[in-house]
Amino acid sequence: MSQNRVLSMIGLAQKAGKTASGEFSTEKAVKTGCAALVIVSTESSDNTKKKFRNMCEYYKVPFYLYGTKAELGAAMGKEFRASLAITDTGLANAVRKYLPVENDGGRCDGENQDT
């Protein structure tokens, strides 16, 4: 159920024009300070996961591993997406409510995970 909500919220963010998808656009959103949340597909290569995890840690952007490339792409109305950034803080917080904590890819936002 929560998976459908996460994907629905990603679709809503896409329709609102508050996303950046694809490796280059996601990286640009993080580095320019526009990204409020980064989601990388669990199917992505270890190199891609490490790259985004380290980048998000450095720029203090929440990072999550979630879904397949096809699921993320379908939620955005595209074919496949390995990575995406949500650029609106309110939408990012709404998506984070439904993301599983145990699959957060190492939260990089400086929050205490014990709360």
Backbone bond lengths (Angstrom), bond angles and torsions (degrees), N, CA, C in turn:
res aa  C-N    CA-C-N  psi(-1)  N-CA   C-N-CA  omega(-1)  CA-C   N-CA-C  phi
1 M - - - 1.455 - - 1.524 111.38 -
2 S 1.349 116.56 -47.17 1.456 118.68 -178.31 1.524 110.71 -68.18
3 Q 1.359 117.38 -26.37 1.458 119.63 177.04 1.527 109.69 -62.77
4 N 1.330 116.97 -43.21 1.453 120.23 178.16 1.522 110.84 -61.86
5 R 1.331 116.86 -36.81 1.462 120.03 179.96 1.513 111.61 -68.09
6 V 1.327 116.73 -40.95 1.466 120.11 178.45 1.525 109.43 -61.42
7 L 1.322 116.66 -49.19 1.456 120.35 -178.89 1.528 111.71 -65.58
8 S 1.325 116.98 -35.80 1.468 120.65 176.66 1.523 111.19 -65.25
9 M 1.329 116.10 -41.15 1.466 119.82 179.24 1.534 111.07 -67.23
10 I 1.328 116.17 -35.89 1.467 119.62 176.04 1.524 109.57 -63.66
11 G 1.343 116.68 -42.31 1.466 120.75 176.92 1.512 112.31 -62.21
12 L 1.322 116.26 -40.03 1.464 120.68 177.65 1.526 110.95 -63.56
13 A 1.326 116.42 -43.03 1.467 120.84 177.98 1.529 110.35 -62.93
14 Q 1.326 116.85 -38.27 1.465 120.82 178.26 1.523 110.57 -63.97
15 K 1.325 116.70 -45.58 1.470 120.34 179.64 1.527 111.83 -63.72
16 A 1.332 115.67 -31.67 1.465 120.29 179.11 1.527 111.82 -80.32
17 G 1.321 116.99 -5.47 1.459 120.22 -179.75 1.517 112.88 75.09
18 K 1.315 116.75 27.38 1.465 121.83 -175.85 1.524 112.08 -111.37
19 T 1.338 117.27 32.80 1.454 121.08 178.37 1.515 111.21 -131.57
20 A 1.307 114.39 158.21 1.460 122.38 168.60 1.514 104.64 -131.39
21 S 1.331 118.32 130.43 1.460 119.60 -177.02 1.518 110.44 -130.97
22 G 1.305 114.26 156.31 1.454 120.64 -174.58 1.521 108.46 93.77
23 E 1.305 115.96 154.61 1.464 120.34 -173.68 1.524 112.91 -60.36
24 F 1.323 117.47 -47.18 1.457 120.75 -176.82 1.530 111.72 -65.23
25 S 1.324 117.09 -48.35 1.464 121.18 -178.32 1.523 112.33 -65.86
26 T 1.333 116.11 -38.53 1.463 120.24 178.69 1.524 110.03 -64.91
27 E 1.329 115.91 -45.40 1.466 120.61 178.96 1.529 110.86 -60.65
28 K 1.318 116.77 -42.95 1.465 121.35 179.16 1.531 110.90 -62.93
29 A 1.335 117.43 -42.15 1.467 121.09 179.36 1.526 111.08 -62.39
30 V 1.330 116.86 -40.31 1.469 120.24 179.58 1.522 109.97 -66.72
31 K 1.314 116.85 -48.80 1.469 121.23 -174.34 1.523 113.35 -69.41
32 T 1.326 117.58 -25.61 1.464 119.93 178.34 1.522 112.40 -90.72
33 G 1.331 116.97 -1.14 1.460 120.76 178.35 1.515 114.44 82.87
34 C 1.312 117.51 11.45 1.467 121.19 -179.08 1.526 112.95 -84.17
35 A 1.318 117.78 -26.96 1.465 121.40 -173.61 1.527 111.35 -75.76
36 A 1.329 115.59 132.01 1.468 121.38 175.34 1.520 110.53 -104.34
37 L 1.337 117.57 -16.13 1.460 123.40 -179.02 1.519 108.21 -161.84
38 V 1.338 116.44 138.00 1.460 121.29 176.05 1.519 108.52 -120.82
39 I 1.331 115.27 132.26 1.463 121.73 176.21 1.520 107.47 -122.23
40 V 1.341 115.41 128.49 1.455 121.98 177.97 1.526 107.63 -119.10
41 S 1.311 116.50 138.23 1.457 121.80 -179.58 1.524 110.80 -62.69
42 T 1.324 115.38 144.24 1.465 120.34 176.70 1.523 111.02 -67.54
43 E 1.332 118.06 -18.40 1.462 122.52 178.94 1.522 112.98 -84.38
44 S 1.308 117.78 -7.83 1.460 121.09 -178.29 1.522 110.56 -63.30
45 S 1.306 115.47 158.30 1.460 119.87 179.74 1.528 110.18 -66.65
46 D 1.326 115.22 157.48 1.459 119.99 178.12 1.523 111.11 -59.94
47 N 1.325 116.69 -34.83 1.464 121.20 179.25 1.526 110.99 -64.46
48 T 1.332 116.66 -43.29 1.471 120.85 179.01 1.524 110.46 -65.67
49 K 1.325 117.32 -43.75 1.465 120.76 178.76 1.520 110.83 -59.92
50 K 1.327 115.83 -45.64 1.465 120.39 -179.18 1.529 110.87 -65.11
51 K 1.316 116.71 -42.07 1.460 121.61 179.83 1.531 111.26 -58.12
52 F 1.324 115.95 -50.35 1.457 119.26 -178.57 1.524 112.49 -71.67
53 R 1.335 117.59 -35.83 1.469 120.78 177.85 1.533 109.83 -60.82
54 N 1.331 116.13 -47.23 1.467 120.37 -179.89 1.526 112.00 -66.63
55 M 1.324 116.54 -41.42 1.461 120.89 179.71 1.530 110.62 -63.58
56 C 1.326 116.21 -44.22 1.462 120.47 -179.72 1.528 111.23 -66.60
57 E 1.309 116.71 -36.90 1.459 119.96 177.60 1.527 110.23 -63.36
58 Y 1.315 116.27 -43.69 1.467 121.27 -179.38 1.530 111.57 -65.09
59 Y 1.334 116.88 -44.29 1.466 121.31 -177.31 1.528 113.49 -90.92
60 K 1.329 117.16 4.29 1.471 123.07 176.92 1.529 112.40 58.28
61 V 1.339 115.19 50.12 1.461 122.16 177.76 1.527 107.47 -114.31
62 P 1.327 119.13 131.67 1.468 120.91 177.12 1.528 110.94 -58.53
63 F 1.324 116.08 136.53 1.458 123.16 -176.04 1.531 109.72 -127.89
64 Y 1.320 116.64 132.06 1.460 121.78 178.61 1.518 110.27 -135.46
65 L 1.334 115.72 144.41 1.454 122.62 168.72 1.521 105.80 -96.97
66 Y 1.340 116.39 126.29 1.462 118.41 -175.82 1.518 111.01 -158.41
67 G 1.310 116.83 136.79 1.459 123.78 169.33 1.515 115.45 67.87
68 T 1.312 114.08 175.43 1.459 121.16 176.96 1.526 109.08 -94.62
69 K 1.310 115.46 166.36 1.466 119.83 178.16 1.534 110.69 -61.03
70 A 1.334 115.92 -39.08 1.465 120.49 -179.59 1.529 110.90 -67.52
71 E 1.335 117.39 -41.11 1.472 120.78 179.68 1.527 111.05 -64.43
72 L 1.327 116.63 -45.63 1.464 119.48 179.78 1.520 110.64 -64.88
73 G 1.328 116.73 -41.27 1.460 120.36 178.19 1.517 112.28 -63.59
74 A 1.326 116.54 -44.91 1.470 120.52 -179.84 1.516 111.10 -63.44
75 A 1.320 117.51 -37.89 1.462 120.85 179.50 1.525 111.17 -64.01
76 M 1.328 115.86 -28.50 1.464 120.60 -179.37 1.523 113.12 -95.62
77 G 1.344 116.44 -0.15 1.457 119.50 -178.72 1.522 112.06 76.56
78 K 1.318 117.17 24.16 1.466 122.63 179.15 1.525 108.13 -120.60
79 E 1.330 116.61 -176.58 1.457 118.45 -178.74 1.530 111.61 -82.88
80 F 1.316 117.70 -68.61 1.465 122.02 179.08 1.518 108.78 -131.35
81 R 1.317 116.54 142.26 1.462 121.51 174.47 1.522 108.54 -140.55
82 A 1.334 116.17 122.44 1.466 120.91 179.12 1.517 111.17 -88.92
83 S 1.335 116.46 -24.67 1.464 119.55 -179.35 1.522 109.85 -148.61
84 L 1.327 114.38 150.99 1.458 119.60 176.37 1.522 109.52 -153.86
85 A 1.312 114.82 154.99 1.457 121.44 176.19 1.521 107.92 -124.79
86 I 1.317 116.02 139.29 1.461 121.55 172.83 1.523 105.66 -101.72
87 T 1.325 116.09 127.12 1.461 120.48 -171.78 1.525 114.11 -98.33
88 D 1.307 117.86 -6.51 1.463 121.49 179.04 1.529 109.32 -102.08
89 T 1.325 117.00 127.06 1.465 121.29 -176.20 1.524 112.10 -62.96
90 G 1.303 118.25 -42.72 1.461 121.44 -179.50 1.526 112.02 -62.94
91 L 1.317 116.46 -45.79 1.468 120.24 177.71 1.531 110.64 -66.12
92 A 1.315 116.82 -38.81 1.470 120.55 179.01 1.527 110.37 -62.08
93 N 1.326 117.13 -43.27 1.466 120.28 178.27 1.524 111.61 -65.05
94 A 1.323 117.34 -36.59 1.464 121.18 178.16 1.523 110.64 -65.39
95 V 1.324 117.28 -40.95 1.465 120.88 178.71 1.532 109.94 -66.92
96 R 1.317 117.23 -41.61 1.471 121.23 -177.79 1.526 112.52 -61.83
97 K 1.328 117.63 -27.53 1.472 120.67 177.82 1.523 111.33 -59.16
98 Y 1.328 116.61 -32.83 1.455 121.45 -174.14 1.528 113.53 -100.79
99 L 1.327 117.61 -6.39 1.462 119.88 178.58 1.521 109.97 -79.11
100 P 1.318 117.59 136.57 1.468 119.82 -179.60 1.530 111.28 -68.98
101 V 1.320 116.36 130.87 1.458 121.56 -177.38 1.520 111.04 -64.72
102 E 1.341 117.55 -38.05 1.457 119.98 -177.31 1.522 112.32 -68.90
103 N 1.331 118.18 -12.28 1.456 122.06 -179.15 1.526 110.50 -115.98
104 D 1.328 116.73 35.02 1.456 119.02 -173.97 1.515 114.13 -85.00
105 G 1.317 118.15 -0.88 1.452 119.57 176.03 1.512 112.60 69.24
106 G 1.300 118.56 13.62 1.456 121.86 -176.06 1.504 109.33 88.83
107 R 1.287 117.01 92.06 1.459 120.03 -176.07 1.513 109.44 -61.32
108 C 1.300 115.41 130.84 1.454 121.21 -173.14 1.519 112.50 -112.85
109 D 1.315 116.63 20.67 1.458 118.67 -174.55 1.530 111.62 -102.12
110 G 1.322 117.43 9.63 1.452 120.02 176.67 1.508 114.91 79.45
111 E 1.336 117.97 4.63 1.455 120.89 -179.50 1.525 110.10 -80.51
112 N 1.301 115.52 151.83 1.454 121.41 174.89 1.513 108.63 -77.92
113 Q 1.338 117.64 121.94 1.456 120.95 -176.27 1.516 112.77 -77.67
114 D 1.331 118.10 -9.79 1.465 120.73 -177.02 1.519 112.66 -81.60
115 T 1.299 119.25 -7.23 1.462 121.27 -178.03 1.489 112.18 -84.20
